[in-house]
């Protein structure tokens, strides 16, 4: 128990994540039309193809669309891997659709976790599996998380079955200032990472401020050992990146530099900054650093003090990716409060509930509900349908994939969870989960319960987890 | 310590009088007693909740709880309409009171890797009732805890204590309540690199303790200044302090202090909490009773307990287990499942939720218990009924830590540890609205609530936030 946490402190979990995204317009999107964005710039391409799924009509359920809408006694049609339509009881269901009785049940978009280390810190958490942080230098923007992801991490299957998670961002750890590129995955079991990669999702750059970098490198008697050192190293690195980009834009590069490629693409708006940062004052400094160098923070991850600067975060269109009430485990987490999410929402700032944890990812719905309840007790009433967006559409936006998933809009990916009760209740669990219209988890059918290679032939193989 | 409950109200008043006004909300309420009426009452003994019920607390103890209960004259009446009432949550085992900030070493007393002692370490001297996690946990409905040290330099972590979370300066109700030992993966590392070593270290230590007792008669001669070993109170005197000039075997490996501390363990007067996870390790623990028949064992962890549940039940060894562990996080938890607690309970094991450290905060116990109710609905899974789930965080942990006769449910005669909730206590959207410990209404203000109130609106006012 204790050990697990010490591992966390020393390793990935503390390091937070830094997602950057924002709740609405002005959000940096990858520029697919940029001429430099050619095939050679998109190596390790996704090979993910949706699995076949039959046309389905879920009828009679309470539908939360992820975008703040709610339909009682609603109908959801899935066909061709897409959400075809959603509506009320009057929405006509074509003959060929398999009807699923949703009476007493609830439908939401697939859950999205913007901050996960599944695959890079997989189970079992042995040293040989510790691939989440190339912390050998204060900045390692040259590393890509996808080159560490182990697709056989049993955690992916738990996130699907117990958490209804259909997409997730895998981040490098936060021991260093620039931890490397993230990768966005569909939560579909695969032999290869490429087989899980969310097609054409923008990359993220994991950045971290605060205690972790200064502790890790300070302990090695190297820079940075202070918060001012953190900023100095960041700024020097951005200066180099700006020079590299200038050369690249002018076609004057002599050779490739993996680190600078990533940073130049951040400055070009193609890669989204996901910034681990706890303290309000530090977030304000990071916002100014982003302005100094002309990039945008998509989301502050962990952001336990976001409530202190809700106005500033709203004004700068930056999401806060947070736990409901994790708190106090390190000095910069000491001012965390359970009302963080509702206070942010009350001031119109973007809220994302994230996990950073192989257990927490199984309960993002419960964490959001906890925060909702804590808000209610101080007079902030947030409707269920808005709370649902904290773990569906809002993370999709901060990942730059909201055009394709995150809500139940017609034409979007058929990423859908049928819950056996209100997902904002502790008593509810996913009953069925579709990814791109394919039924990949069914609590009522053992044949729709994935088992990773690691668990084959071991005690508990195939058990209900 | 023995007179402590008698002076509790006085201490609470004293604490209030010297505290900052914002923090001084402990009240002496409870002397005359109170009654909560027309609420949904959950006794905490495994039974289903009772609607429209009443709880009466007088003299710091529960007098009655249930339906059709008359309110005695002279007690304060609290309208419980729309509210739920439960016993306080009992957190076993945890580092509450030993830690301010997990990653700030100098704020922590939970482990001592450079200490010269291990089994002799006694956490009761270090528990800080002002530690922020205590106030936060109290506001979450946690009223009692079994506080355990963390093993750092040997398989023995040292001796844990039973505390209450009341807003006063005297938290320890039972020092040296148990010894904690690591015998799984962690124990292997601490013993020198293998479970083989851990088993040898354990056996040697218990035999040295028994030998020391035979030579010195510590368990018979009693404690310091010749006071007899039993004082009438059931808290044994500290054998480390025994005055004896008797020696020990020449080849002893333990320090004298550590050996003395293990005498009540080997004699069965102090329970031995053993942390193991995998099924095979659990069976090894059960077999210890063949060699050391007096041992009073409690298993902590037991992620694979469901695979040997009938053996645990037959040995009548209680278990403190995690509700939510379902990943093979280590090779010793390959078969972890959220059905573990339910399956053990079904097999007759006395099992409570336990192990509240770090980000498994004590105040999460109701959520974890609620998850076991949810699990029960999944085909092939085993969970708990609602009543069992509440009992798994109240009366059952109280019984396992040896305090079932003092607190843990709303049965008459037990401590007036009462939580009023704004809804179903196991539901994640619910929270406590009032908390009583020994019948005393508790302060719910803490660092978090003060920050929350200051930043209800983030903008600065006419003066900076620091003046707010």
Interface residues (C-beta under 8 A of the other chain):
Chain A: X1 X2 X3 X4 X5 X8 X9 X14 X123 X124 X125 X126 X154 X155 X158 X162 X211 X307 X308 X309 X310 X311 X312 X325 X326 X327 X328 X329 X330 X331 X333 X334 X335 X336 X337 X338 X339 X343 X347 X357 X358 X359 X362 X363 X366 X369 X370 X372 X373 X374 X376 X377 X378 X420 X424 X425 X426 X427 X428 X429 X443 X444 X446 X454 X455 X458 X459 X460 X463 X464 X465
Chain B: X95 X100 X101 X102 X103 X104 X110 X111 X132 X133 X136 X150 X186 X275 X279 X301 X304 X307 X322 X324 X325 X326 X327 X328 X329 X330 X331 X333 X334 X335 X336 X337 X338 X339 X355 X357 X358 X359 X360 X361 X367 X370 X371 X373 X374 X375 X377 X378 X379 X380 X381 X422 X426 X427 X428 X429 X430 X431 X433 X447 X448 X449 X451 X452 X455 X456 X457 X458 X459
